[in-house]
Amino acid sequence: MRSVFGDPSVMLWMAAACIAFLGARTFVEYLRRLHYDGPVRLWRELLLGAAAIAVGVWAAMIIDISAQGLAFDIGYHPVKLFGSLLGVFVAVVLLMAWITFRPSGLQQLATMVLVTLLTLLLQVAVIWSVGAEPGLKWRVEPMVFALLVILTGFGVSGRMVMGARRGSSGDRGSRRLMAALVLGACLVAAQELVLTGSGLDRQVVSGYARMLPEVIVTLLAGAAVPIGLVLLLVDQRSQQRARAADRVRRKRRHSDSAIESMFSESLLAGAADPQQPPKP
């Protein structure tokens, strides 16, 4: 998967950006549904939405690491790699349920900050799971900028999705697409800052023999995750069309029943007021 002589791969970087966008796009669609209908009844959408953003961030960082063209083979510690993903997923589920159950301004701000911290933590954990030696020396400045970029992404996209009323001009597919583009771009920019702050490219060797090979993890992140995100997005779209068709059928039945009721009332009124007999 790595380019010859350790050269960075533009194609892998573009794949990482596409995965980040897919995760953001799927997350935005599920967040809209939860915002309108609540998380209690839509527990399935709650789990899938949290999985979309967590897995998207996780896979995008793995692909971006492979795109760096490191001069040595790397491996991933399985417990650190998958344990961090599971922990962030559970936390995002709780936060999404909290923000969509009784949304308020202060609650949305607190959730946005916590999701930002979790996203940065997941990106750092993916790099931390790489067995790089002699050890990573993190720089503070890029991490602070990454935190601000992620906060901007979630703040802008969340406001675009949750600030629109259902059926209004702001509740449109083009607006949600723009929100996903903003969030995806911020996630990509943040992971580049995190990679810069980690100093991974300055390492000389890794504990590859004791960990999962990079090829296996990269194939999982670059093949299975995008397919799963696309299937989730298609499922959400199909459900949206089915709900729209069901609303049209309900309106049609209501209209038909109203017409039948008016016709029945006119017949009953005619039967109660018979025609007067002609005068002699």
Long-range contacts (C-beta under 8 A, 24 or more apart in sequence): 1-66, 1-214, 1-215, 1-218, 2-66, 2-69, 2-70, 3-69, 5-69, 6-69, 6-70, 6-71, 7-69, 8-67, 8-68, 8-69, 9-66, 9-67, 9-69, 10-67, 11-67, 12-63, 12-64, 12-66, 12-67, 12-222, 13-63, 13-64, 13-67, 15-63, 15-67, 15-222, 16-59, 16-60, 16-61, 16-63, 16-64, 16-67, 16-188, 16-191, 17-60, 17-184, 17-188, 18-226, 19-56, 19-59, 19-60, 19-63, 19-221, 19-222, 19-225, 19-226, 19-229, 20-56, 20-57, 20-60, 20-184, 20-187, 20-188, 20-191, 21-180, 21-181, 21-184, 22-56, 22-226, 22-229, 22-230, 22-233, 23-52, 23-53, 23-55, 23-56, 23-57, 23-59, 23-60, 23-184, 23-187, 23-229, 24-53, 24-56, 24-157, 24-180, 24-181, 24-183, 24-184, 24-187, 25-176, 25-177, 25-180, 25-184, 25-233, 26-52, 26-53, 26-56, 26-229, 26-232, 26-233, 26-236, 27-52, 27-53, 27-56, 27-180, 27-183, 28-157, 28-161, 28-176, 28-179, 28-180, 28-183, 29-176, 29-233, 29-236, 29-237, 29-240, 30-236, 31-96, 31-100, 31-158, 31-161, 31-162, 32-161, 32-162, 32-171, 32-176, 33-236, 34-96, 34-100, 35-100, 35-103, 35-161, 35-162, 36-166, 38-100, 38-101, 39-96, 39-97, 39-100, 39-101, 40-101, 46-93, 46-96, 46-97, 46-100, 47-93, 48-232, 48-235, 48-236, 49-96, 50-89, 50-92, 50-93, 50-96, 51-89, 51-232, 52-229, 52-232, 53-92, 53-119, 54-85, 54-88, 54-89, 54-92, 54-122, 55-85, 55-89, 55-225, 55-228, 55-229, 56-187, 56-225, 56-229, 57-119, 57-122, 57-123, 57-187, 57-191, 58-84, 58-85, 58-88, 58-122, 58-126, 58-221, 58-225, 59-220, 59-221, 59-222, 59-225, 59-226, 60-187, 60-188, 60-191, 60-221, 61-122, 61-123, 61-126, 61-127, 61-191, 61-194, 62-126, 62-217, 62-218, 62-221, 62-222, 63-218, 63-221, 63-222, 64-188, 64-191, 64-192, 64-195, 65-126, 65-127, 65-130, 65-195, 65-200, 66-214, 66-218, 66-222, 68-195, 68-200, 68-201, 70-200, 70-201, 70-203, 71-204, 72-203, 72-204, 72-205, 72-206, 72-208, 73-206, 73-208, 73-214, 74-130, 74-131, 74-132, 74-206, 74-208, 74-214, 75-130, 75-131, 75-206, 75-207, 75-208, 75-209, 75-210, 75-211, 75-212, 75-213, 75-214, 76-129, 76-130, 76-131, 76-211, 76-212, 76-214, 76-217, 77-129, 77-130, 77-131, 77-211, 77-212, 78-211, 78-212, 80-125, 80-128, 80-129, 81-125, 81-126, 81-129, 81-212, 81-217, 84-121, 84-122, 84-125, 84-126, 84-128, 84-129, 85-122, 88-118, 88-119, 88-121, 88-122, 88-125, 91-118, 92-118, 99-162, 103-162, 108-158, 108-162, 112-151, 112-154, 112-155, 112-158, 113-151, 115-154, 116-147, 116-150, 116-151, 116-154, 117-147, 119-150, 119-154, 119-187, 119-190, 120-146, 120-147, 120-150, 120-190, 120-194, 123-190, 123-191, 123-194, 124-194, 124-198, 127-194, 127-195, 127-198, 127-200, 130-200, 130-206, 131-206, 131-207, 131-208, 131-210, 131-211, 132-200, 132-203, 132-205, 132-206, 133-203, 133-204, 133-205, 133-206, 133-207, 134-203, 134-204, 136-198, 136-199, 136-200, 136-203, 137-199, 137-202, 138-197, 138-198, 138-199, 139-196, 139-197, 139-199, 140-197, 141-197, 142-193, 142-194, 142-196, 142-197, 143-193, 143-194, 143-197, 145-193, 146-189, 146-190, 146-191, 146-193, 146-194, 146-197, 147-190, 149-186, 149-189, 149-190, 149-193, 150-186, 150-187, 150-190, 152-186, 153-182, 153-183, 153-185, 153-186, 153-187, 153-190, 154-183, 154-186, 156-182, 156-183, 157-182, 157-183
